[in-house]
Amino acid sequence: MCETCGCGEIRGLHEPETGRQRIALHEEVLSKNDRLAERNRGIFETTGVMVVNLVSSPGSGKTTLLERTIQALKEECAIGVIEGDQQTDRDSQRIAATGVSVHQINTLDACHLDAHMVRHALDSFPLRDLDLLFIENVGNLICPGAFDLGEDYRVVVVSTTEGEDKPLKYPGIFLNSQVVLVNKMDLADVLEVDVNQCLAFIKKVNPLARSLCVSAKTGTGMTEWYQWLREKMQEKRKISPLVGG
């Protein structure tokens, strides 16, 4: 269990010496987070901004993918970014260099962002003026999967450098995601990675997830990703009381 956030699976531990039972905070923590996530979701629905929660392990290429995505779309839509890391603002500096609004969250000992952190970060953005808000979560394939942030979509980025079996080893985060981006396709042949096997594992864990093979470095496959974002933003505008009526 994650001792910092109580997001593990253990519900209770017995202390043989005393006969007492220590109850883990898992259910209480997640219940509170879910209530706050619903409040965030209400804000996003009212303002019409589409929110994408990007999750991955460290080094998957999330920030590079985000940089390239912003460069491709920033002339046609207003974009904001919440950057989550345990320490430093290195990634937020890279995002700021693209010209979009960015807010840094340093979680210190926590291994994920939660709905409360995101709610406070929203005060840094003119949400009614945004079309798209990315949340780049802390690099981790376990804890971020347990915490709803109120986002419209959760997108997992998994890279060819991680091998084929991450969907089987960390099924929870894939199960609750709508899109999986298999990144660093430019390295697949060099690493002798069986991409088709990785795609099969994703489908086994979550048959409904859309899988896209991309390279944030070379741009391969990114057009389909951009188009998916455009389509979902258009759908969000249609249902927003401030935008679509």
C-alpha positions as CSV (number, residue, x, y, z in Angstrom):
1,M,0.0,0.0,0.0
2,C,1.1,3.6,-0.7
3,E,1.8,4.9,2.8
4,T,1.5,8.5,1.7
5,C,-1.9,8.4,0.2
6,G,-3.5,5.2,1.3
7,C,-4.3,4.2,-2.2
8,G,-3.3,0.5,-2.0
9,E,-5.5,-2.5,-1.8
10,I,-5.1,-3.5,1.9
11,R,-8.3,-2.9,3.9
12,G,-7.1,-3.8,7.4
13,L,-4.1,-5.2,9.3
14,H,-4.3,-7.2,12.5
15,E,-2.0,-6.5,15.4
16,P,-1.7,-10.0,17.1
17,E,-0.3,-8.6,20.3
18,T,-3.3,-6.5,21.1
19,G,-6.0,-8.1,19.0
20,R,-6.8,-4.7,17.6
21,Q,-7.2,-4.0,13.9
22,R,-5.7,-1.1,12.0
23,I,-8.0,0.0,9.2
24,A,-6.4,1.4,6.0
25,L,-7.7,4.7,4.7
26,H,-8.2,3.4,1.2
27,E,-12.0,3.7,1.0
28,E,-12.2,7.0,2.9
29,V,-9.5,8.7,0.9
30,L,-11.0,7.6,-2.4
31,S,-14.5,8.5,-1.4
32,K,-13.4,12.1,-0.5
33,N,-11.4,12.3,-3.7
34,D,-14.4,11.1,-5.8
35,R,-16.7,13.8,-4.3
36,L,-14.1,16.5,-5.2
37,A,-13.7,15.0,-8.7
38,E,-17.4,15.4,-9.3
39,R,-17.1,19.1,-8.4
40,N,-14.2,19.5,-10.8
41,R,-16.3,17.7,-13.5
42,G,-19.1,20.1,-12.9
43,I,-16.7,23.0,-13.5
44,F,-15.4,21.5,-16.7
45,E,-18.9,20.8,-18.0
46,T,-20.1,24.4,-17.2
47,T,-17.1,26.0,-18.8
48,G,-16.9,23.7,-21.8
49,V,-13.2,22.9,-21.5
50,M,-12.2,19.4,-22.4
51,V,-9.8,17.8,-19.9
52,V,-7.3,15.1,-20.7
53,N,-5.4,13.3,-17.9
54,L,-2.1,12.0,-19.3
55,V,-0.7,9.1,-17.3
56,S,2.4,7.0,-17.8
57,S,5.5,5.6,-16.2
58,P,8.5,7.9,-15.9
59,G,10.4,8.4,-19.2
60,S,7.6,7.3,-21.6
61,G,7.8,10.6,-23.5
62,K,4.6,12.3,-22.1
63,T,6.2,15.8,-22.0
64,T,7.7,15.5,-25.5
65,L,4.3,14.3,-26.8
66,L,2.6,17.2,-25.1
67,E,5.0,19.7,-26.6
68,R,4.4,18.4,-30.1
69,T,0.6,18.3,-29.6
70,I,0.5,21.9,-28.4
71,Q,2.6,23.1,-31.3
72,A,0.2,21.3,-33.7
73,L,-3.0,22.6,-32.1
74,K,-2.4,25.9,-30.4
75,E,-3.3,28.0,-33.4
76,E,-6.8,26.4,-33.6
77,C,-7.7,26.1,-29.9
78,A,-6.7,27.6,-26.5
79,I,-4.7,25.1,-24.4
80,G,-3.7,25.0,-20.7
81,V,-1.6,22.5,-18.9
82,I,-1.3,21.3,-15.3
83,E,2.1,19.8,-14.7
84,G,2.4,17.2,-11.9
85,D,5.8,16.1,-10.6
86,Q,7.2,15.2,-7.2
87,Q,10.0,17.8,-7.5
88,T,11.3,20.5,-9.9
89,D,9.5,22.6,-12.6
90,R,11.6,21.3,-15.5
91,D,8.6,20.0,-17.4
92,S,6.5,23.1,-16.8
93,Q,9.4,25.2,-18.2
94,R,9.4,23.2,-21.4
95,I,5.6,23.6,-21.7
96,A,5.7,27.3,-21.0
97,A,8.2,27.6,-23.9
98,T,5.4,26.6,-26.2
99,G,3.5,29.7,-25.3
100,V,0.5,28.2,-23.4
101,S,-0.6,28.7,-19.8
102,V,0.9,26.2,-17.4
103,H,0.6,25.6,-13.7
104,Q,3.1,23.4,-11.7
105,I,2.1,21.1,-8.9
106,N,4.9,19.5,-6.9
107,T,3.5,16.6,-4.9
108,L,6.6,16.1,-2.8
109,D,6.1,12.6,-1.3
110,A,2.8,11.8,-3.0
111,C,2.9,9.5,-6.1
112,H,0.0,11.0,-8.0
113,L,-2.2,14.1,-8.4
114,D,-5.6,14.1,-6.7
115,A,-8.8,16.1,-7.3
116,H,-8.1,18.5,-4.5
117,M,-4.7,19.5,-6.0
118,V,-6.3,20.0,-9.4
119,R,-9.2,22.1,-8.0
120,H,-6.7,24.6,-6.6
121,A,-4.7,24.6,-9.8
122,L,-7.8,25.6,-11.8
123,D,-7.7,29.1,-10.2
124,S,-4.6,29.8,-12.3
125,F,-6.6,29.5,-15.6
126,P,-9.3,31.4,-17.4
127,L,-11.2,28.2,-17.9
128,R,-14.0,29.9,-20.0
129,D,-11.4,30.9,-22.5
130,L,-9.8,27.4,-22.8
131,D,-10.8,24.7,-25.2
132,L,-8.4,22.0,-24.0
133,L,-6.8,21.4,-20.6
134,F,-4.1,18.7,-20.3
135,I,-3.1,17.3,-16.9
136,E,0.3,15.7,-17.0
137,N,0.2,13.4,-14.0
138,V,3.1,12.2,-11.9
139,G,5.0,9.4,-13.7
140,N,3.6,6.2,-12.2
141,L,1.5,3.4,-13.5
142,I,-0.2,2.5,-10.2
143,C,-1.4,5.3,-8.0
144,P,-2.7,7.8,-10.6
145,G,-5.0,5.1,-11.9
146,A,-7.0,5.1,-8.6
147,F,-7.7,8.8,-8.5
148,D,-10.4,10.4,-10.6
149,L,-9.5,14.1,-11.2
150,G,-12.8,15.0,-12.9
151,E,-11.3,14.7,-16.3
152,D,-13.2,13.8,-19.5
153,Y,-10.6,11.3,-20.7
154,R,-7.7,9.4,-19.3
155,V,-4.9,8.7,-21.8
156,V,-2.1,6.2,-21.0
157,V,1.2,6.8,-22.7
158,V,3.3,3.6,-22.9
159,S,6.6,3.5,-24.8
160,T,8.3,0.8,-26.7
161,T,11.3,1.1,-24.4
162,E,9.2,-0.4,-21.6
163,G,8.6,-3.7,-23.4
164,E,5.3,-5.3,-24.4
165,D,3.8,-6.5,-21.1
166,K,3.0,-3.3,-19.1
167,P,-0.7,-3.6,-19.8
168,L,-0.7,-7.0,-18.1
169,K,1.5,-5.9,-15.2
170,Y,-0.4,-2.7,-14.5
171,P,-3.9,-3.5,-15.7
172,G,-5.8,-1.0,-13.5
173,I,-4.6,2.1,-15.2
174,F,-5.2,0.7,-18.7
175,L,-8.7,-0.6,-17.7
176,N,-9.9,2.8,-16.8
177,S,-8.5,4.7,-19.8
178,Q,-10.1,5.6,-23.1
179,V,-6.9,5.9,-25.2
180,V,-3.5,4.2,-25.1
181,L,-0.7,5.9,-27.0
182,V,2.2,3.5,-27.8
183,N,5.0,6.0,-28.1
184,K,8.6,5.9,-29.4
185,M,7.7,3.8,-32.4
186,D,10.9,5.1,-34.0
187,L,12.8,2.8,-31.6
188,A,10.6,-0.3,-32.0
189,D,12.7,-2.1,-34.6
190,V,16.0,-1.2,-32.8
191,L,14.7,-2.6,-29.5
192,E,13.1,-5.6,-31.3
193,V,9.8,-4.9,-29.5
194,D,6.7,-6.8,-30.6
195,V,4.3,-3.9,-30.9
196,N,1.5,-6.2,-32.0
197,Q,1.9,-8.2,-28.8
198,C,1.6,-5.0,-26.8
199,L,-1.5,-4.0,-28.7
200,A,-3.0,-7.5,-28.0
201,F,-2.3,-7.1,-24.3
202,I,-4.0,-3.7,-24.3
203,K,-7.0,-5.2,-26.0
204,K,-7.1,-8.1,-23.6
205,V,-7.1,-5.7,-20.6
206,N,-9.5,-3.1,-22.1
207,P,-11.2,-4.1,-25.3
208,L,-12.8,-0.6,-25.5
209,A,-9.6,1.4,-25.4
210,R,-8.4,3.0,-28.6
211,S,-4.8,2.3,-29.2
212,L,-2.6,4.5,-31.4
213,C,1.0,3.9,-32.3
214,V,2.9,7.2,-32.4
215,S,6.3,8.7,-32.2
216,A,6.4,12.1,-30.5
217,K,9.9,12.6,-31.8
218,T,9.3,12.0,-35.5
219,G,5.6,12.8,-35.7
220,T,4.6,9.3,-36.9
221,G,1.0,8.5,-36.1
222,M,0.4,11.9,-34.4
223,T,-2.2,13.1,-36.9
224,E,-4.7,10.5,-35.8
225,W,-4.1,11.6,-32.2
226,Y,-4.7,15.2,-33.1
227,Q,-7.9,14.3,-34.9
228,W,-9.2,12.4,-31.9
229,L,-8.6,15.5,-29.7
230,R,-10.4,17.7,-32.3
231,E,-13.4,15.4,-32.4
232,K,-13.7,15.2,-28.6
233,M,-13.4,18.9,-28.2
234,Q,-16.2,19.4,-30.7
235,E,-18.4,17.0,-28.8
236,K,-17.7,18.8,-25.6
237,R,-18.6,22.2,-27.1
238,K,-22.0,20.8,-28.2
239,I,-23.0,19.8,-24.7
240,S,-21.5,22.8,-22.7
241,P,-24.2,25.2,-21.5
242,L,-21.8,28.1,-22.1
243,V,-20.7,27.0,-25.6
244,G,-23.1,24.7,-27.2
245,G,-26.4,25.8,-25.6
